[in-house]
Amino acid sequence: MRLQLKISDWNAVAVGLCADAEWYEWAETGQRRNEDVPAFELIPANMRRRMSLASKLAVQVAMYLSAKHRLDYAVFVSRHGELPRTYQLINEIIAGEEASPISFSQSVHNTSSGLFTIASNTAIPVTSLASCADSFQQAIVEAIGRLSSIPDSKLLLVCFDDNPPDVYSPFVEEEAFPYAVGLILENGKDWLVESKEQSVEVDTKLPQALQFQKYFLAESANFFIQGTRQNWIWTCLK
């Protein structure tokens, strides 16, 4: 598979990485200095109080980028989605407690994308995806498909996750921290993305979105992102 695209803007927030300078430092050293939580100042306070950490991260990034760009489509992707909230609800039900209606209504996988369209009053089509460890790269494939149908369009891609509850740790090989990475994608030939049969493993346990962010901020002209069955080669053509 060969894909081409243009990345015209980005934004990211994470626990311990609240400013662009901190992201660039992390890309160089792999270290976060603290566990500070972003302020989420772009999200209306009445919504923010009820949102999970995962949704706040995703919506903060989406609000920032949507204020700068006229969007035609959005793709939100998360491996775990609202799993921490869902796990809490299940435990409450097992304990015989009454489940919170707000928590229940915000436990679905497209919670963050829906809250973004409400908070920003953005009436655009949105897709919410999950593809296990390959979520970021499959979101890129989805985005390219959407862009191909509208030549001069701009698409918002937001990849995000919170840490899953500890009970799921044996089933998750990634080592990450709560984060959201947002990209503005357009049709173009700045980047070539090719899938190749997996022959070399990347020495990292970062999820794909953070692998990409590390190389992208380091301005690497050629790198590959590990997938479960194939690797993805990124080459800068500009």
C-alpha positions as CSV (number, residue, x, y, z in Angstrom):
1,M,0.0,0.0,0.0
2,R,1.3,3.4,-1.0
3,L,-0.3,6.6,0.4
4,Q,0.6,10.3,0.0
5,L,-0.5,13.2,2.1
6,K,0.3,16.6,3.5
7,I,0.5,17.5,7.2
8,S,-0.2,21.2,7.5
9,D,-0.5,21.5,11.3
10,W,-0.3,19.6,14.6
11,N,-1.0,20.0,18.2
12,A,-0.6,17.6,21.2
13,V,-1.2,17.5,24.9
14,A,-0.3,14.8,27.5
15,V,0.2,14.3,31.1
16,G,3.6,15.8,31.7
17,L,3.7,17.4,28.2
18,C,1.6,20.5,28.3
19,A,3.6,22.8,25.9
20,D,5.2,22.5,22.5
21,A,8.7,23.0,24.0
22,E,8.1,20.0,26.3
23,W,7.1,17.8,23.4
24,Y,10.2,18.8,21.4
25,E,12.4,17.9,24.5
26,W,10.6,14.6,24.9
27,A,11.2,13.8,21.2
28,E,14.9,14.3,21.7
29,T,15.3,12.7,25.1
30,G,12.3,10.5,25.6
31,Q,11.8,12.0,29.1
32,R,9.0,13.8,30.7
33,R,10.0,16.1,33.6
34,N,6.8,15.9,35.6
35,E,3.2,14.5,35.7
36,D,1.5,17.8,35.3
37,V,-2.1,17.6,33.8
38,P,-3.0,20.2,31.1
39,A,-5.4,22.9,32.1
40,F,-7.9,22.1,29.3
41,E,-8.8,25.8,29.1
42,L,-10.4,25.5,25.6
43,I,-13.2,23.1,26.9
44,P,-16.2,24.8,28.4
45,A,-16.1,24.3,32.2
46,N,-19.6,22.8,32.5
47,M,-18.5,20.1,30.1
48,R,-15.0,19.7,31.4
49,R,-16.2,18.7,34.9
50,R,-18.0,15.6,33.6
51,M,-15.5,14.4,31.0
52,S,-12.9,11.6,31.4
53,L,-9.2,12.4,31.1
54,A,-9.1,10.7,27.7
55,S,-11.9,12.9,26.3
56,K,-10.5,16.0,27.8
57,L,-7.1,15.4,26.1
58,A,-8.8,14.6,22.7
59,V,-11.2,17.5,22.8
60,Q,-8.5,20.1,23.9
61,V,-6.4,19.2,20.9
62,A,-9.4,19.2,18.6
63,M,-10.6,22.6,19.9
64,Y,-7.2,24.1,19.3
65,L,-6.8,23.0,15.7
66,S,-10.5,23.6,14.7
67,A,-10.1,27.2,15.8
68,K,-7.2,27.6,13.3
69,H,-8.6,25.7,10.4
70,R,-11.8,25.3,8.5
71,L,-12.5,21.5,8.7
72,D,-14.4,19.3,6.3
73,Y,-14.1,16.0,8.2
74,A,-12.6,14.5,11.4
75,V,-11.3,11.1,12.4
76,F,-10.9,10.3,16.1
77,V,-9.1,7.1,17.0
78,S,-8.3,5.5,20.3
79,R,-7.3,2.0,21.3
80,H,-8.9,2.1,24.7
81,G,-11.5,4.8,24.3
82,E,-13.5,5.2,27.5
83,L,-12.4,1.9,29.0
84,P,-11.5,3.3,32.5
85,R,-15.1,4.8,32.7
86,T,-16.6,1.6,31.5
87,Y,-14.6,-0.5,33.9
88,Q,-15.8,1.7,36.8
89,L,-19.4,1.3,35.6
90,I,-19.2,-2.4,35.5
91,N,-17.8,-2.5,39.0
92,E,-20.6,-0.3,40.3
93,I,-23.2,-2.5,38.7
94,I,-21.6,-5.7,40.1
95,A,-21.6,-4.0,43.6
96,G,-25.3,-3.4,43.2
97,E,-24.9,0.4,43.0
98,E,-26.9,2.6,40.6
99,A,-24.9,3.5,37.5
100,S,-24.5,7.2,36.9
101,P,-26.5,8.2,33.8
102,I,-23.8,10.7,32.8
103,S,-21.1,8.1,33.1
104,F,-23.2,5.6,31.1
105,S,-23.9,8.1,28.3
106,Q,-20.2,9.0,28.1
107,S,-18.9,5.4,28.1
108,V,-19.2,4.9,24.3
109,H,-16.2,4.9,22.0
110,N,-17.3,8.1,20.1
111,T,-17.8,10.1,23.3
112,S,-14.9,12.5,22.6
113,S,-15.8,13.1,19.0
114,G,-19.4,13.9,20.0
115,L,-18.3,16.2,22.8
116,F,-16.0,18.0,20.4
117,T,-18.7,18.8,17.8
118,I,-20.9,20.1,20.6
119,A,-18.3,22.2,22.4
120,S,-17.0,23.7,19.1
121,N,-20.4,23.9,17.4
122,T,-18.8,22.1,14.4
123,A,-21.2,20.4,12.1
124,I,-18.9,18.1,10.1
125,P,-18.9,14.3,9.5
126,V,-16.9,12.4,12.1
127,T,-15.5,8.8,12.2
128,S,-14.5,7.1,15.4
129,L,-12.1,4.2,15.1
130,A,-10.3,1.5,17.1
131,S,-7.8,-1.0,15.7
132,C,-5.9,-2.3,18.6
133,A,-2.2,-1.5,18.4
134,D,-2.5,-0.4,14.8
135,S,-5.1,2.3,15.5
136,F,-3.0,5.3,14.4
137,Q,-2.0,3.8,11.0
138,Q,-5.5,2.6,10.3
139,A,-6.7,6.1,11.0
140,I,-4.2,7.4,8.4
141,V,-5.7,5.0,5.9
142,E,-9.2,6.1,6.8
143,A,-8.2,9.8,6.5
144,I,-6.6,9.3,3.0
145,G,-9.8,7.6,1.8
146,R,-11.9,10.5,3.1
147,L,-9.6,13.2,1.6
148,S,-9.6,11.5,-1.8
149,S,-13.3,12.1,-2.1
150,I,-12.9,15.9,-1.6
151,P,-9.8,17.3,-3.4
152,D,-9.4,20.6,-1.5
153,S,-10.5,19.4,1.9
154,K,-8.9,19.6,5.4
155,L,-9.3,16.7,7.8
156,L,-8.7,16.7,11.5
157,L,-7.1,13.5,12.9
158,V,-7.0,13.0,16.6
159,C,-5.4,10.0,18.2
160,F,-5.6,9.7,21.9
161,D,-5.6,7.3,24.9
162,D,-5.6,7.1,28.7
163,N,-3.9,4.2,30.5
164,P,-6.2,1.2,30.8
165,P,-7.2,-0.1,34.2
166,D,-4.5,-2.3,35.9
167,V,-6.6,-5.4,35.4
168,Y,-6.1,-5.2,31.7
169,S,-2.3,-4.7,31.9
170,P,-1.5,-8.4,31.0
171,F,-3.2,-7.8,27.6
172,V,-1.5,-4.5,26.7
173,E,2.1,-4.6,25.6
174,E,2.4,-0.8,25.1
175,E,4.0,1.4,27.6
176,A,2.6,4.9,27.4
177,F,1.0,7.8,29.3
178,P,-2.3,9.7,28.7
179,Y,-1.9,11.7,25.5
180,A,-3.7,13.1,22.5
181,V,-2.0,13.9,19.2
182,G,-3.8,16.0,16.5
183,L,-2.9,16.5,12.9
184,I,-4.4,18.6,10.1
185,L,-4.2,16.5,6.9
186,E,-4.7,17.5,3.3
187,N,-4.2,16.0,-0.1
188,G,-0.6,16.5,-1.2
189,K,2.7,14.8,-1.8
190,D,4.7,16.0,1.2
191,W,4.8,12.5,2.8
192,L,4.9,9.0,1.2
193,V,3.5,6.2,3.5
194,E,4.2,2.6,2.5
195,S,3.2,-0.6,4.2
196,K,5.9,-3.3,4.2
197,E,5.8,-6.9,5.4
198,Q,7.2,-6.9,8.9
199,S,10.8,-7.9,8.9
200,V,12.4,-5.6,11.5
201,E,11.0,-4.8,15.0
202,V,11.2,-1.3,16.4
203,D,12.9,-1.1,19.8
204,T,10.1,0.7,21.4
205,K,6.8,0.0,23.3
206,L,5.3,3.4,22.5
207,P,1.9,3.3,20.7
208,Q,2.0,4.2,17.0
209,A,0.9,7.8,17.5
210,L,3.7,8.5,19.9
211,Q,6.2,6.7,17.7
212,F,5.1,9.0,14.8
213,Q,5.2,12.1,17.0
214,K,8.7,11.4,18.2
215,Y,10.1,11.1,14.6
216,F,7.9,14.0,13.2
217,L,9.1,16.5,15.8
218,A,12.7,15.4,15.4
219,E,12.2,16.2,11.7
220,S,13.3,12.7,10.6
221,A,13.1,12.5,6.8
222,N,12.7,8.7,6.8
223,F,11.4,6.4,9.5
224,F,9.2,3.4,10.1
225,I,6.4,2.7,12.5
226,Q,5.9,-0.8,13.8
227,G,2.6,-2.6,13.2
228,T,1.3,-6.0,14.4
229,R,1.7,-7.6,10.9
230,Q,3.4,-5.0,8.8
231,N,5.6,-1.9,9.3
232,W,4.8,1.5,7.9
233,I,7.6,3.4,6.1
234,W,7.3,7.2,6.2
235,T,9.4,9.3,3.8
236,C,9.4,13.1,3.6
237,L,9.3,14.2,-0.1
238,K,9.3,17.9,0.3
